[in-house]
Amino acid sequence: MKKILVPTDFSYPANAAAAFAIQLAKKAEAELCFMHLEPTPVDWVALSKEQEKQYPETAHAIGRARGALNEWVHQATTQGVKADRSLVLSSERTAVFNELEGHHYDFIVMGTHGKKGFKERLMGSNALYILRNAKVPVLVIKQPVLEPITDMLFVSNFREVSDAIFRNISQLASVLDAHLHLLLIRTDYDFQDPDNDLKYLNEVKIFDEEGIAYTRHTVDAPSVEEGLAEFMDEQPVGMIAIGTHGRSELRQLFVPSIAERVVQRSNIPVLSMRLGLLA
C-alpha cells in the first residue's frame, strides 16, 4: 500500500472515505490522490477559453470541483500526508482505470450511498463498476469512521485465496493494528467437503509468519449474509474483507451479487479484493 486513489463526488460518504483515506495513508506512509470525474457535454480539453464561455454551468462545476479537490489535498498535506489531485473531464467511467494504470495506484478508497447507493451518480453505478472490475483492493465506506478499527474480519472459504490476498490483508491489519478474524461460513449451497474446508482454514500460516494476531472461526448458516450477521452479533468488528472473482465464474468463492449485497447492507467499511487478479 504505497499509492492510494480516492475517487470522490464530494458527497457525505465520499467525504467520509476521503477522511479515512488520509488517516490510512498517514499510518501506512502512503501517497494519496483525490480524483473527481466531472461529466462534460463536449471534449472540454479541446475547447478554447472563448468556447468554454458557451458552457457556463459546466465551467462553474469544474471550478467548484477543482476547489474541493484542492481543499482535500490541503487537509492531507497539513497532516503530513503526501497528496495530489486529478480532475478528469469525461463521462466515461473507465477513466478511473486509466488513472490507475497511468499512475500505478495499488489501493482504492471510495464512498457509496446507503442501500441504493449504486444507483447514485459518481459513487453509484461507477462505484459498482469499480467494485467489479478493479484489479487492486477497493475499500468502500458509507459513513465516517469515528473509532479506531481494532478488529478486522476476513470472510472466505479459503480454498483459492492467493498469498497476495493474504499479504494485502496482513498489511492492512498491521497498519490498523487490528486483530484479524478469519471466518469460514459453510452454507446450504456449498457442496464442497466440510472437512476439506476446515483443512484449508487450518492451514493458513502466513499471519503467524507476519506476526499478526488472529483467530479462526467457523459458522454454519443458510447463506453467507446470515452467517455473517450471526457472527457479528457475537463478535463486532470494524471492517469486513471479502474476496471476489468478479462478475463471472459463479461457482467460485463469492459471486459479485453477494459481495455487492454485503457492501450495500454493511455500515462499516468493506474491503473487496479480486482473488484471480491479485496473484
N, C-alpha and C positions, 0 to 999 in steps of 0.2 A: 504494500500500500504506500505508493510514493507520490502518485498524481491522482487527485480526486476531481471528478467532474460533477458539478451541481447544476442540473437543468432547473430553471425556475420560471414561473409566471408571476411571481411576487404575491401570490395568494397566501392565505393564512398557513396552510400545510406546507407550501413551498418555503415560506419563511422559517417555519419550524425545522424543516430539513436543512436549510442553509445554516441556521444557528447551530444545529447539531454537527454539521459537517465541519464547521470552524473548530469546535471542541475536539472532534475526532482527529482532524489534521494536526492540531496542536499536540495531542498526545502521541500521534504516530510520526511527528516531524515530517509531514507530507505537504505537498503543494496543492492549492485549490484553484479551480477555475469555475466562476459563476457564468453560466451560459443561458441566454434568453433567445428564444426563437420568435421573432416578430413577423407575422404574415404580412406580405406586401402585395398590392394589386398588380404590380409590374416588376420588372427587373430593376430594383432600386439602385443597385450599384452602377448600372449603365446610364442613369439619369444625370443630367447636368444640374447645377444648383437652380437654374431658372426653371427647369422642368419639374423639379421637386415641389415648387410652389403650386403646381396644379393639384397636389395631393396634400393639403394642409393637415387633415386628420392623421394621415399616415406619418407625416413629418413630426407631428406633435407626439404621437405614440412612440416613435423611435427616440425622440429626445427624452421622453419620460423614462423609457426603458434604460437608456444609457445612464441617466442619473441614478436610477435604482441599482443598477449593476455597480456603479462607482461607489455607492454607499456600502454595499456588501463587501467590496474589496477593502474599503476603509476600515470596516468593522473587523475584518480578518487581520489586516496588517497591524492594527493597533493592539491586537492580542498576540503579535509575534508570529503570525502565520503568513507565509509567502503566498500571495494570491494575485489572480489576474481575472479579466473578464472577456467574454466573447458574445457579441451581439450578432446573431445570424438573421439576415433579412431574407426569409424564404418561407414558403408554405409547405415545404417538403419535410415530412417527419424523419426522413433518412438523414437529415442534416446533423442530428445528434451523433450518428455513427460516423459521418465524415469527420466530425470533431474528434471523436475517439481515435479513429485511425490516423488522423493527421498529427495528433499530439501525444499519442500513446498513453492515454489515461488508463489506470488499472483498477478503478473503483468508481461507482456512481452512487450518489446520494440524491434522492428526489422525494418530493412530496406528492400526495394524492388526496383527493377529497372523499370522505365518507364511503358508504357502501356503494354509492352510484358514481364514485369519483372517476371511473374510467370513461364516463360519458362527458366529462368536462372538457375544456379547451386544451391547453398545452399539457396540463397534468392529468388529462383524461385519456382519450384514445391514444395519444402519443405515449403516455405512461405505460399503457398496456403493450404498445408496440415495443417500447424499450425493454419492458419486463420479459417479453417473449423472445427477443432477438439479441439482447446484449451478450457479448462474449466475455464480459467481466462481471464480477459480483455487483448486484444492484441492491442498495439498502433503501427501502420505502418507508416513509414516515408520514403520519397523518396529523399529529399534534405535537406541541412542544414536549421535549424530554426534560422533565424538571428534576429528576433524581438520577444519581449515578446508576448505571446498569451493572448490578453486582451478580446477576445470574443470566446466563445465555443458554438457549435451548437449540439443539440441532436435531431435527426430526428426519429420520431416514429408515430404510430397511437394510442399509449398509452392505448391499450386495455389489453395487457398481460404483462406489464412491472412490474417486481417484485420490492419490496422495496430494495432488494440487488443491483439491477441495478441502481436505483435512488441514493443509497448511494455511489456507485462507481463513478457516475457522479458528485455527490455533493462533494466528497472528492477531485477529480481531479480539479474541478473548484475552490475549496478552495485553493489547493496547488498552482495553477497557478494564483490565484487572478483574475479570469476571469469572465466576465459577461456571464451568461448562457442564450441561446436562445432555447426555446422548439418549435419545428416545426412539425405541423401536415400537411402532404401532402395528400390531397384527390384526388385519381386518377380515371380514367375511369374504371379501373379494380377492384376497391374496391366496393364490393356490400353491405357493412355494411351501417347502417343508419347514415347519416351525422350528424344528431343532436346528436346521441349517441356518435359519435367520439368526438364532441365538449365537451360533458359531461365528458368523460374520461380526456381530456386535462385540463378542468377547475377544475377538482377535485384533480389535483396534488398539494399537500400542503407541501411535505417534504422539499422543498427548502426554504419555509418560516420558517420552524422549524430549519433548519440548518443555517439560516442567509445568504443564497446565493442570490445574486442579479440576477434576471432572468426576461425574457419577453416571453409571449406566442405569437405564430404566427400560421396562417393557410394559406395554398396555395392550390388552385385547379389547377390541371395540368394533362396532358395526362399520364404522368409517373412520378415515383419518381425522376429519374435523371433530367427531365425537370423542375419539381417543385423545386428541389434543386438548379439548375442553376439559375432559376428565382429569388429565394430568395436571393442567394448570390450576384447577380447583384445589389441588393438593400442594402444588409447588409453583407459586407465582414466579415468573421470570420477566426480565426487562427487554428481551429481544428473542425473536424466533428466526432460525436459519433453516432454509428448505432448499433441497436440490431438485432441479427440473431438467428434462431433456428438451424442452421447447414444445412446439405445437404438435409434433408427430410422435411416433413410437409410443402408442397409447398403453402398451403393456409394460412400459418402464416404470421406474420408481414413483414419480409423481407426475401425472399428466397436468398440463398447464391449468386446466379448469380448477383443480384442487389448489394449486399454488396461488392462483388468482383469487380464489374464494377466501383463502387464508389471509391474503393481503387485504382484501376488501373488508373482512369481518374483524380483523385484529386492530386494536387501538394502540398496540405497541409496535415498535419498529420491526420490520420483517426483511431479512436478508435472503435474496433469491440468487441461486448460482446454477448455471447450466452445466450439468455434470459432464456431458460429452465433449464440451469445448475447453474446459479447464483441465488440460492434461499436462 
